[in-house]
C-alpha cells in the first residue's frame, strides 16, 4: 500500500511538473494554472452539462482576461449569461448532442452513421479561394447531415450548396437515389426518367436552416425543365409557393428548384482528363486501362479539364424519348431525325470548348470558366526520403503531394465553384440559382452598369415677360392730331 502511494505521488508530481512547464506565447500563464481556473469556474457554475456546453468559451475567456466572470456582482452575471446562452443554442441543441436511439425507454448511443465529410476542415481550406461560411455554421452542417442520415437510414450524403431567397435561403444536400414514394392518384409524367437514371440519378433534400427539417424534392420533369429555360425567377424560400411567370411554369418553387439543381449539376461537374475515356457507343464512359493522376501543371490549364456528366438535351432528358414511328416510316430514320434536331454533346468535352458568353464590350466574348490557384510556399520534409543514404540526417523536400489549391469558377452560373485540393475535387454552389446569360431571352441576369441619368437643370430667376409693350407717357394727348 505504501509503495502504491509513492507511485501515485511520483506520477502526480511528474504530471504537475509537465503541466507547469507548458506556457502560452508570452509566458504569463501555464497550463496548470489555466486548468485550475477552469476547475474553479466549474465549481461556480455547479452544473456539469452547462459547463461542458460552454467549455471552449470558458477556456477562451480565461486565456484573454485571466477569469471567466468578473469578481464584482458575479452571481447576477452568471445568471444573465446562462439565460442568454440557453436561448442562443436552444434551436441548435439537437445538433450538438450525440446521436442516440430510444427503444422502450432504453437510450443507446449511435456510433455507426453514414459517411459525412468533415465540412469544418473543408471550409477552412476553401477560405483560400474566398468560399467560406462561419465556423459555427460549418460545424452545424456536419452534425445536421449526420442526424439526417441516421433518421433517413441513408448511407452517405454531401453538401450540394446554398441557393439564396428573398425571404429564406435553401440549404441543399445530395444523396444516392432513394426509394420512390407511391402516391395514389398521382399521374406519372411519361417523359420522366426513372429514379436513379438520367437527370434523376441522385436525390436532393432541402431545408431553410441547418436545424431542419430536410424535405425531399420530387424528380425533375422534362416539361418543367424546358419551361425553366425560358423564365427568370428569384426564389422566396417557400417550397409550396406557385411560380408566377411568363411563359407559364406549371409547378411550384420546389419543382423549379429541382430543375435548376439539375441544370447546374450537369454543367459544373468537371474532372481532369486521364482516368476516363469514351466507349465505342460514344455515349458512355469507361475507365482507362492505365489511369493516371493529372499533375499540378496539367490541372492549371483549362484545356485539360473535361465535363464528366452528359449534357441535358433540349427536350429536358439525357437520352431521347422513344417514339413510335408513323405508318410507312422506318423507326431508324425517325431516330436519326430526332437526333439531328436535338444532337448530343460529345462526352468528355474540354471546358475550353464551352460556348463563350456575352460581354458588355461590343463584339467581345469571354470564356465560360475562370481558373485561379493558391499555394502553400512552406518547405516540407519527409523523413523517409533521404538524399544521401550514408547520411540519414540529409532530407529531401516532400513532393509526393501537391499543396496547390486550384479553383475554377463557372461564369455561366455565377456562384458555381470547383476546387481541387490534393486529390479531392469539391463542387459547391452559392448563388441565386440564375444563369448569367440566356440566349433565348437575349439579356443578362448580372447587373452590368448604372443607366445614365440626366442632371436636373438649375431654376432660372424670374424675369420680366418678353415682348412687353413700351410705356407711353401722357396717354391723354397721345392720340391728338394737328
VOZA-305641 format. One record per atom (N, C-alpha, C): x, y, z. Coordinates in steps of 0.1 Angstrom, whole numbers, plus 2048, in hexadecimal, padded with zeros to 3 digits. Example, Ala and Ser with C-alpha at 12.3 -4.5 7.8 and 13.67 -1.06 7.14 Angstrom:
residues 2
8847C784E 87B7D384E 8847DF84E 8807EA847 8897F5847 88180084F 
//
This chain:
residues 482
8087F4800 800800800 80980D800 81380C808 81D818809 82381A7FB 82780F7F4 82D8107E7 8248167DD 8178127DE 80D8187D5 80B8277D7 80C82B7E4 80B8397E6 8178417E1 82383B7E2 82F8417DD 82E8427CD 8298387C7 8288387B8 81E8437B4 8138447BC 80984E7B9 80E85C7BA 81585E7C6 81B86C7C8 82686F7BD 82E8657BA 8388677AF 83186B7A2 82786379E 820866792 819874792 81387779D 80C88479F 81688F79D 82288E7A3 82C8997A2 83189A794 83288F78D 83789077F 82D897777 820893779 81689A771 8158A9774 8158AC781 8158BA784 8218C277F 82C8BC77F 8388C3779 8378C576A 8318BA764 82F8BB755 8258C6752 81A8C7759 8108D1757 8158DF75A 81E8E1764 8238EE767 82E8F275D 8348E9756 83E8EC74C 8398F173F 82C8EF73D 8258F3730 820901732 82590B72B 82191972C 81A91E720 814929721 80E930715 81A93870E 81693F703 8219456FB 828950703 82295870C 828962713 82D95E721 82C951724 83194C731 82B95173D 81E95673C 81795B747 80E95174E 80C946748 80393C74F 80792E74A 807925753 80A91774F 7FD90F74F 7FE90374A 7F38FA748 7ED8F6755 7F58F4760 7F08F076D 7E78FB773 7EB908772 7E3913777 7D691476F 7D7912762 7CB913759 7C190975D 7C58FC75F 7BC8F2763 7B68F4771 7BE8FA779 7B98FD787 7AD908786 7AF91277D 7A591C77C 798916775 79A90C76C 78F905766 7878FD771 78F8F777A 7888EF785 7818F878E 786904791 78090D79A 773912793 773915786 76791977F 75C90E780 76090177F 7578F677F 7508F678D 7588F8798 7528F87A5 7489047A6 74A90F7A0 74191A7A1 73491779A 73591178E 72990E786 72190378D 7278F9793 7208EE799 7168E7790 71A8E6783 7128DF779 71B8D976F 71D8CC76F 7278C6766 7238C7758 7168C6755 7118C7747 7148D5741 7108DF748 7138ED743 7228F0742 72A8EA74C 7388EC74B 73E8E673E 7398DA73B 73E8D372F 73A8DA722 72E8E0722 7298E7716 7318F4714 7358FA71F 73D90771E 74C90571F 7518F971F 75E8F6722 7688FE71A 7668FF70D 770906704 76F915707 76291A709 76192870B 76792C719 766923723 76C926730 77B92772E 78191D727 78F91C725 79492971E 78D92D714 79193970C 791945715 78694771D 785953725 790953730 794948735 79E94773F 7AC94B738 7AE94672C 7BB94A725 7BC959723 7B095F720 7B096D71C 7B2976728 7AA973733 7A997D73E 7AE97774B 7B096A74C 7B5963758 7AA95F761 79D96175D 79295D765 78695C75C 77C954760 770952758 76595D75C 76395F769 75996976D 761973776 75E980774 76498A77C 76098878B 76998C794 7669897A3 75A9917A8 75799D7A2 74C9A57A7 73F9A07A1 73599F7AA 72899A7A6 72898D79E 72F9847A3 73297879C 72596F79A 71D96E7A3 7119657A2 70896B798 705978798 6FC97D78E 70297C77F 70E97D77E 71597C770 71396D76C 716964775 714956771 70695376D 6FC958774 6EF955771 6EB95B763 6EF967761 6EC96E754 6F2967748 6FF96374A 70695C73F 6FF94E73C 6FC947747 6F693A744 6E893B73D 6E0945741 6D394773A 6D694A72B 6DF953728 6E295771A 6E794A713 6F0943719 6F6937712 6EB92D70F 6E292B719 6D8921717 6CF92470B 6CB93170A 6C39356FF 6CA9346F1 6D79376F1 6DF9376E5 6E09296DF 6E191F6E7 6E49116E2 6D89086E3 6CC90E6E7 6C09056E8 6BC8FF6DB 6BD9066D0 6B99006C3 6C48F76BD 6D08F86C2 6DB8F06BD 6DF8E56C6 6D78E36D1 6DB8DA6DC 6DC8CB6D7 6D28C76CE 6D28BA6CA 6DE8B66C1 6E48C16BA 6EF8BE6B2 6FC8BD6BA 6FC8C26C6 7088C26CE 7098B56D7 6FD8AF6D9 6FD8A36E1 7018976D9 70688D6E0 70A8806D8 6FD8796D4 6FE8726C9 6F386A6C4 6F085E6CD 6E385D6D0 6DF8526D8 6D284B6D2 6D083F6D6 6C48386D2 6BC8336DE 6AF8376DE 6A78346EA 69D8296E6 69E81E6ED 6958136EC 69180E6F9 68480F6FC 67E80A709 686811715 68781E714 68D82671E 69C823720 6A281B717 6B0818717 6B782170D 6C1829712 6C883270A 6D682C706 6D882A6F9 6E48246F4 6EC82E6EB 6F88316EE 6FF83A6E5 7028346D7 70183C6CD 7038386BF 71183C6BB 71A8336B8 7278376B4 72A8346A5 72282B69F 724828691 71A82F689 71D83A682 714841679 71A84166B 712846662 717847654 723851653 729850647 735858644 731867643 73787064A 73587E64A 743885649 74588C63F 75289463E 75489D64A 7608A064E 7638AA658 7638B8652 7578BE652 7568CB64C 75C8D6654 75F8D3660 7668DE668 7748DF663 77B8D4660 7888D565A 7888D964C 77E8D4644 77D8D7636 77C8E6634 7738ED63B 7718FB639 77D90363E 7858FE647 79190564A 79B90563F 79B8FB636 7A38FB62A 79D90361F 79090361E 78990B614 78A91A617 78D91E623 78F92C625 79A93261D 7A492A619 7AE92F611 7A9934603 79E92E5FF 7989325F2 78C93C5F4 78A941600 77F94A602 772944604 771937606 765930608 76492C617 75B93261E 75B93062D 74E932633 74B92A63D 74092D646 74692D654 73E93165E 74393366C 747925671 75092667B 755919681 749912688 74191A68E 735913695 72C90D68B 72A91467F 72190E675 72790266F 73490166D 73A8F5667 73A8EA670 73B8ED67D 73A8E2687 72C8DD688 7228E6688 7148E1689 7108DA67C 7168DD671 7138D7664 7178C8665 7238C566A 7288B766B 71E8AF675 71B8B5680 7128AE689 7048AD684 6FF8B767D 6F28B6677 6F18AB66D 6FB8A9665 6FB89E65B 6FC891662 70489066D 705883674 6F787F67A 6F0889680 6E3887685 6D988367A 6DA88966F 6D1886664 6D387865F 6E087365E 6E3866659 6DD85B663 6DE85E670 6D9855679 6CA854679 6C385F677 6B585F677 6AF85866A 6B685B65F 6B1856652 6B784864E 6C1844656 6C8837654 6CE837646 6D6841643 6DD843636 6EB841638 6F283B62E 700837630 70984462F 70784D627 710859626 708865620 70E870622 70987D61D 71488761D 712891614 71C89C613 7148A9611 71B8B4615 7158C1614 7168C6606 70B8C85FF 70B8CD5F1 70D8DC5F0 7078E45F9 7098F25F9 6FD8F95FF 6FD9065FC 6F290F603 6ED9185F8 6E09185F6 6D99215ED 6D292C5F5 6D59395F2 6D09445FA 6C19465F6 6BA94B5FF 6AC94F5FD 6A995D603 69E9635FE 69A970603 696970612 690965616 68B964624 69495A62C 69694E626 69E94462D 6A893E622 6B2938627 6BC93161E 6B992261E 6BF91B614 6BD90D613 6CB906615 6CD8FE61F 6D88F5621 6D58E861A 6DE8E3611 6DB8D8609 6E68CD60B 6E28C160D 6EB8B560E 6E78AB604 6F18A45FF 6F089A5F5 6F288C5FA 6E98825F7 6EA8755FC 6E986B5F0 6ED85E5F2 6EA8545E8 6DB8535E6 6D684D5DB 6C884D5D9 6C08465E4 6B684C5E8 6AD8465F2 6A183F5EC 69A8375F4 68E8305EF 68383A5EB 67C8375E0 6728405DB 66583D5E3 65F8485E9 6538475F1 6478475E7 63F83C5E8 63383B5DF 6288435E6 62284C5DE 6178545E3 60B8515DA 60084D5E1 5F48495DA 5EE8555D2 5EA8535C6 5E485D5BE 5EE8675B7 5FB8655BA 60586E5B4 6088685A6 60787159C 60A86E58E 61986F58B 61F864586 62D863583 62F869575 639872574 63C878568 64386E55F 63D86B553 64386154A 651864545 655871545 663875542 66D87454D 668871559 670871565 67B866564 687869567 69285F567 691858575 69284B576 690844583 69A84858D 69684759A 69F84A5A5 6AC8425A4 6B78485A5 6C48415A4 6CA841597 6C484858D 6CA84957F 6C785757A 6CF85A570 6CD867569 6CF873573 6C787D571 6C888957A 6C3886588 6BD87B58A 6B8877597 6C186C59E 6CE86C59A 6D786259F 6D98635AF 6D88705B4 6DA8725C2 6CD8785C8 6CC8775D5 6C187E5DC 6C688A5E4 6BD8945E6 6C18A05EC 6B78A45F7 6BD8A9602 6B58AD60E 6B88BC611 6AE8C3615 6B18D2617 6AB8D5625 6B08E062B 6AC8E5637 6AF8F4638 6A68FB63F 6A990A640 6B390D64B 6B6904654 6C090665E 6C68F8661 6D28F9667 6D98EC66A 6D38E5675 6C98EA67C 6C18E3686 6B78DA680 6B58DB673 6AB8D366C 69D8DA66C 6938D2668 6938C4663 6988C4655 69E8B8650 6A28B6643 6978B063B 6948B7630 6888B3627 68E8AE61A 6898A2616 68E89C609 6868A35FD 68E8A65F3 6888AC5E7 6848A15DD 6798A35D6 6748995CC 67E8985C0 67C88E5B8 68588D5AC 6838985A3 68D89A59B 68D8A5591 6858A1585 67B8A9581 6728A6576 6778AD56A 6798A655E 67E8AD552 6768B954E 6698B854F 6608C354A 6638D0553 6658CE560 6688D9568 6768DE566 6808D5563 68D8DA560 68E8E2554 6868DE54A 6858E753D 6808F4540 6768F5549 67090254D 67990A555 68290455D 68B90B566 69591355E 69890E551 6A2915549 69D921543 690924544 68A92F53D 68693A547 688938554 68494255E 68F946567 68E95156E 697955579 68E958585 693952590 68B95259C 6949535A8 69195C5B2 69895C5BE 6919545C9 69794B5CF 6919425D9 68D94A5E5 6839465EC 67F94C5F8 683944605 684937603 68792E60F 67B926613 67092860C 66492060F 662916604 664909607 6638FE5FD 6558FD5F7 64B9005FE 63D8FF5F9 63890B5F2 6409155F0 63B9215EA 63A91F5DB 62F9235D4 62E9225C6 63892B5BF 63D9275B3 64692F5AB 63E9375A1 63D9445A3 63594C59A 63F952590 63E94E584 648952579 64195256C 648958562 643958554 64F95554C 65094A545 64693F543 642938550 637931550 63292B55C 63A91F560 63D91E56D 644913573 63A90B57B 6368FF577 62C8F757D 6328EF589 6368F6593 63B8F059F 63E8FA5AA 6438F55B5 6468FD5C0 6559005C2 6599075CC 66790A5CE 6708FD5CF 66A8F35D6 6718E75D7 6758E05CA 66B8E15C0 66E8DB5B3 6788E45AC 6778F15AC 6818F95A6 68F8F85AC 68F8F65B9 69C8F45C0 6A38E75BB 69B8DD5BA 6A18D05B5 6A68D15A7 69F8D959E 6A48DB591 6B18E3591 6B28ED599 6BF8F5599 6CA8ED59E 6C78E45A8 6D28DB5AE 6D78D25A3 6CE8CC59B 6D28C3590 6DB8CB586 6D68D7582 6DE8DE578 6EC8E257C 6ED8E7589 6FA8EB58E 7038DF590 6FD8D3595 7068C8598 70C8C258B 7048C1581 7098BC574 7138C556D 7138D2571 71C8DB56B 7298DD572 72A8DB57F 7368DE586 73E8D258B 7398C6589 7408BA58D 74B8B7583 7578BB585 7628BA57C 76D8B2583 7768AC57C 7818A4582 78E8A6579 79A8A557E 7A58A4575 7A589856D 7AA899560 7AA88D558 7B588455C 7B4877559 7BE86D55C 7B9861562 7AD860567 7A785556E 79C84E566 79585655D 78A850556 78B852547 78584A53F 78584B531 77784852C 77484C51F 76784A519 76683C514 75B836517 759828512 756828503 75481C4FD 75281B4EF 7458214EA 73A8214F3 72E8274EF 72D8364F0 73883C4F5 73A84B4F5 731851500 729849507 72084F511 72484B51F 72B841521 72F83C52F 73E83E531 74283E53D 75083F541 755832547 76182F545 76782354C 775827551 77A82155B 787825561 792822557 79D82A558 7A9828550 7B081B555 7B781454C 7BE808551 7C980B55B 7D0816558 7DB81A562 7D8828566 7CF82A570 7CB838574 7D783F57B 7D784C579 7E2853580 7DB860586 7E2865590 7DD871597 7E487D590 7DC88658B 7E2892585 7EA89A58F 7F689F58A 7FE8A7593 7F98B5594 8008BD59C 7FB8CB59F 7FC8D3592 8078D258B 8098DA57F 7FE8D7574 7FA8CB573 7EF8C756A 7E28CD56F 7DF8CD57C 7D38D2581 7D28E1580 7DD8E857E 7DD8F657D 7DA8FB56F 7D78F2566 7D38F5559 7C48F1557 7BC8FA552 7AD8F7551 7AB8EC547 7B38EB53D 7B08E1532 7B18D3537 7B88D1543 7B98C4549 7AD8C0552 7A48C9554 7988C655C 78C8C3552 7858B8555 77A8B354C 76D8B1554 7628B254D 7558B0553 7538A1556 75089D562 74E88F565 73F88B563 736894566 728891564 723894556 71A88C550 71588F543 70C89C544 70B8A3539 7038AF538 6F58AB537 6EC8B553B 6DE8B353B 6D98B752D 6D18AF527 6CB8B1519 6C18BC51A 6BD8C150E 6B38CC50E 6A58C6513 6A38BA512 6968B4516 6968B2525 6A18B552C 6A18B453B 6A58A6540 6AB89E538 6B089153C 6BE88F538 6C488453D 6D2881539 6D287852D 6C787152B 6C686851F 6B886C518 6B786A50B 6AB86D505 6A0863508 694868509 68985F50D 685857500 68284B502 67F8424F7 6708454F3 66F8474E5 66284A4E0 65F8404D5 65283E4D4 64D8344CA 64D83B4BC 6538334B2 6548394A5 64683849E 642842497 63584148F 636836484 62B833480 62A829475 63282D469 639823464 641826457 64E82C45A 65282E467 65F835469 66882B471 67482B46E 67E822475 681828482 68081F48D 68482549A 69282A49B 69B824494 6A9829495 6AA83748E 6A3839484 6A384647E 69D851487 69284D48E 68C856498 6968594A3 69D84F4A8 6A78514B2 6B285B4AE 6B78594A1 6C186249C 6BC87049B 6AF872497 6AA880496 6A98864A4 6A587E4AE 6A58844BB 6B28884C0 6BC8804BE 6CA8834C2 6CF88F4BA 6CC8904AD 6D189C4A5 6CB8A94AA 6BE8A84AE 6B88B44B3 6BC8B84C1 6C08AE4C9 6C58B04D7 6D18A84D9 6DD8AC4D4 6E98A44D5 6EF8A34E3 6F68984E5 6FE8964F2 70A89F4F2 70E8A44FD 71B8AA4FF 72589F500 7318A04FB 73C8964FC 74089450B 74288850F 74688451D 75488951F 75788C52B 76589052F 76989C527 7608A5525 7638B151D 76B8BB526 7768C1521 77E8CA528 7768D652C 7788DC538 7718E853C 7768F4534 7818F352D 7868FE525 77E8FF518 7768F5515 76D8F5509 75F8F950C 75C8FD519 74F90151D 74C90E515 73F910513 73A91C50C 73F929514 74393350D 74793F513 73B947517 73C950521 731958525 733966521 72896D521 72897B51C 72F984526 73598F521 73C998529 7369A6527 7369AF531 7319BC52F 7389C4524 7459C0521 74C9C6516 7479C1509 7439C94FF 73E9C34F2 7489BA4EB 7429AF4E5 74A9A64DD 75599F4E5 75399E4F2 75D9974FB 75698C502 75C980503 75797550A 761970514 75D96B520 76696752A 76495852D 76E951532 76D942534 76393F53F 75E93353E 75392F548 75992B555 76792A556 76D926563 779930566 77C931572 787939577 78F930581 79C92F57E 7A5926587 7AE92F58F 7B092C59B 7BA9325A4 7BF9285AD 7CA92B5B4 7D09215BE 7D79295C9 7D99225D4 7E19275DF 7E891B5E5 7F391E5EC 7FC9135F0 8029165FD 80790C603 80F90D610 81D90D60D 82491860F 83291960B 83C914616 83790D620 84090862A 8478FB625 8538F962A 85B8ED626 8588E2630 8548D762B 8518CB634 85B8C0631 85F8B963B 8688AE63A 8628A163E 866896637 86188963A 86D88163F 86A87B64B 875874652 87986764A 870862641 87385663A 87B85962D 87C865629 88386861C 89186E620 89B86761D 8A986A620 8B186C614 8B9877613 8C187A608 8CD871608 8D4871613 8E1869614 8DE85E61E 8DE851619 8DC846623 8E684562E 8F284A62C 8FC849636 8FA854641 8F285E63E 8EF868647 8E086964A 8DB862654 8CD861657 8C786E65A 8CF87865E 8C9885662 8C688E656 8CB88A64A 8C889263E 8BA88F639 8B2899638 8A4897634 8A189E627 897899620 89389F613 8858A5615 8828AF60D 8758B560D 86A8AB608 85F8AA610 8558A160D 84C8A6601 84D8A05F6 8458A55EA 83B89A5E6 8388915EF 82F8865EB 82088C5EB 81D8965F2 81089C5F3 8108AA5F0 8098AF5E6 8098BD5E2 7FF8C45EC 8048D05F1 7FC8D85FA 7F68E45F3 7F68E45E6 7F08EE5DE 7E18EC5DE 7D98F75E1 7CB8F75E0 7C68FD5D3 7C08F55CA 7BB8FA5BD 7AC8FD5BE 7A99095B9 79B90E5BB 7969125AD 78B90C5A9 78490F59C 77791559F 774920599 76692659B 75F92658E 75292258F 74A921583 74392F581 746936576 740943574 73294256E 72E937568 721935563 71793456F 71A92D579 71292C585 71A933590 718940592 72094759D 71D9415AB 72893E5B2 7269375BF 72A9295BF 72D9235B3 7319155B2 7409145B3 74690B5BB 75490A5BE 7588FC5BD 7648FA5B7 76B8ED5B7 7798EF5BD 77C8E85C8 7888E95CF 78F8DC5D0 79C8DB5CC 7A48CF5CD 7AE8D15D8 7AD8C95E2 7B68CA5EE 7BD8BC5EE 7CA8BB5EC 7D18AF5EB 7CB8A65E0 7C589B5E4 7BF8925DB 7AF8925DB 7AA89B5E4 79B89C5E5 7968A85DD 78A8A75D7 7848B15D0 7778B45D7 7748C15DA 7688C55E0 7608CE5D7 7538CA5D6 7498D25CE 7408D95D7 73F8E65D6 7368ED5E0 7308F95D9 7248FD5DD 71D9085D7 7179115E2 71A91E5E0 7149285E9 70F9335DF 7029345DD 6FD93E5D4 6EE93F5D4 6E99465CA 6DA9485C9 6D393E5C0 6DB9345BB 6D592A5B2 6D19305A5 6D893A5A0 6D5941594 6E194058A 6DE93F57E 6E893E573 6ED94C56F 6F994E56C 6FF95B568 6F896055B 6F8957551 6F495C544 6EB95153E 6DF95553B 6D594C534 6D4951526 6D894951C 6D794D50E 6C994E50A 6C0947510 6B294850C 6AC956510 6B095B51B 6AB968520 6B497351B 6C0970517 6CA97A512 6CC98551C 6CE981529 6D198B533 6D998453D 6DE98C547 6E6987552 6E098955F 6E297F568 6DD981576 6E698A57E 6F398857C 6FD990584 6FC99F57F 6FB9A8588 6F99B6585 7079BB580 7079C3575 7149C756F 7189D5573 70F9DF571 7129ED574 7069F5577 707A0057D 6FCA08581 6F8A10574 6EBA12572 6E7A1B567 6EBA29569 6ECA3055D 6EFA3E55E 6E3A46562 6E5A4F56C 6DAA57571 6DDA6556E 6D4A6C567 6D7A7A563 6D6A83570 6DFA8D571 6DFA9657C 6D3A9F57B 6CEAA3586 6C3AAC586 6C8ABB584 6C1AC257B 6C5ACF578 6C3AD9584 6CCAE2585 6CBAEC590 6BFAF658D 6B7AF9597 6ACB02596 6B2B10593 6ADB17588 6B1B24584 6A9B2E58C 6AEB3A58F 6A7B45596 69BB4A58E 690B4D595 684B5258E 687B60589 685B6257C 687B70576 67BB75570 67CB80569 671B87563 66CB7F557 65FB80553 65AB79548 660B7F53B 663B76532 669B7B525 65EB8251D 663B8B513 65BB9250A 650B9B511 654BA151C 64BBAA523 64ABB751C 63EBBC519 63DBC9512 642BD451A 648BDE513 64EBE951B 643BF2522 647BF952C 63EC02533 63EC1052D 632C15529 631C22523 62CC2C52D 634C3752E 630C42537 625C4A531 61EC51539 613C5B535 609C5452B 604C48530 5FBC41528 5EFC49524 5EBC5352C 5DFC5B528 5E1C6351B 5EEC68519 5F0C7050D 5F7C68502 5F9C5A504 600C524FB 5F9C524ED 5ECC524ED 5E5C504E1 5E1C5D4DA 5E5C694E0 5E1C764DA 5E9C784CD 5E2C7D4C3 5E8C804B6 5E7C8F4B3 5F1C944AD 5F0CA24A8 5E8CA349B 
//
